[in-house]
Every structure is written in C-alpha cells, then in structure tokens.
C-alpha cells in the first residue's frame, strides 16, 4: 500500500508538469473563459490517502505490565467522491463532496517477552461514507492557473465498523472504533483550466475531533485514553 501511494504521488507530479507544459505552450490562449460566470459546477474526485491516529496514553493502564510502547504505523488507501460547487463570487465557493473513503490505520505495540521484545501490529480497516462541506478561497486567475485554500468539516460514518463485535468470540482481541466520526479539514491546491474541463490537484488534512476508541479494557484498548483520526488526502478533481 505504501508503494501504491508513492506511485500516486509520482503520477501527480508527472501530471502537473505535463499540464504546466501544455499551458505554457498555450500561453496566449485563455481556456474556459466563462467558467467563473456560472454559479454551479459539478465533477468528481479521485484520491489517495495516508491515515494514522493521534492518541493519548492512559494514565494507569491495566493488563499491560509488559507493554513497552505504542507507535503509529500509517497505512495507505483511496477515496472516490462526487463534487457540487456553488460560486458565491469569483474568489469564494461552497463545496459539497460526498463520497467513499477506504482507510487503513495501524498501531504497533511493543511488549516485553521473557528474553526479547515482541511487536504486534493492530490494523483497523474502515470504509467511511463521507459528507464534507468546505469553503474554497481562490486567487484571481493568472492565465490558465489559480491557487486556492480549503477549510471545512466532514461528518463520516464507518460502513465497516466492528463496534458490535464480541471480543470473547475472537481468536485475538481487536481494536474497536466508534462508527461515527467528525473532522476539521484544511488544505490547498491549484486549478488548471484546460480546453474542455478544469483539473484541480489538491492536498488536504482531515483531523478527527471525536474520540473514536471503544474502551473495553482489552490488551490493546486499555493502554489508550483517546484515539482521534488523522488523514492526508491527495486528490485529482475533474470539474465541468
């Protein structure tokens, strides 16, 4: 998964360079000149993500006398989303971006064994149904380019949550997470106005505000006090 995310970043850089070269070759031509005069625009996003946790250790954990440490083990995933955008004016727009987010997170636990250390990776796979509402602040167009910033919030529901799983029926304990989540979103990107559509390349952080940990005093939840999600998303937005 890490290799796939690295490949996505390489492809993103290659695409940006390609479109930049094309736009420079069309320096005298202004693509989509009436794009900003339309109040509504629609499109879709294809994204790659990298997700982990922000966590707080419990003050007095139980069942963890042999626990030496906990660390993040970030994992890669991807997003598919639709886009509806309403232009308040040329520089500010409201964006609604509902979609699916396939996220995979991991925590690495180090335990003291008899004569050595043992490491256990607990992964949590989620399929979120996301409902982001964002404000986009854009600069004026310079030829066929414009830069922008994003800020907003996302409400999410995990369609693959294991919140109802009975730990006593498992071969090993799992790390259970709440089904619902909320996050603050902040990001930035660049608009490329092409002859037939607008392409945007953007990076965005989603910082979860809700404690999603289900504390059942298992080996893996007992050492934790709070778990909040953190995700970086690299997106390609195609807008007409």
Number of C-alpha atoms within 10 A of each C-alpha: 12 12 9 13 19 13 12 17 15 11 12 17 12 12 14 16 12 12 15 15 12 12 21 13 10 15 12 10 13 17 20 15 12 8 15 14 10 11 13 16 15 15 17 18 21 15 20 23 23 21 22 24 20 14 18 12 15 13 9 10 16 13 12 15 10 12 19 13 13 19 15 16 17 18 20 22 23 21 20 17 20 17 18 15 19 17 17 12 13 16 14 16 18 18 21 18 22 21 18 20 23 19 22 22 23 20 20 17 20 17 18 15 11 8 6 7 12 13 15 13 15 15 17 19 16 20 19 22 19 21 18 20 17 20 19 23 17 20 15 11 16 9 17 22 20 16 18 18 18 21 17 17 18 20 17 22 19 22 13 14 18 17 15 10 11 10 14 8 8 9 7 9 15 18 20 21 22 16 19 16 20 22 21 17 21 19 18 17 20 18 21 23 23 17 14 10 15 19 21 21 21 21 19 19 21 21 20 23 14 15 18 19 19 19 16 12 13 18 18 22 23 18 24 20 17 18 21 20 20 19 23 19 21 24 25 18 19 19 20 13
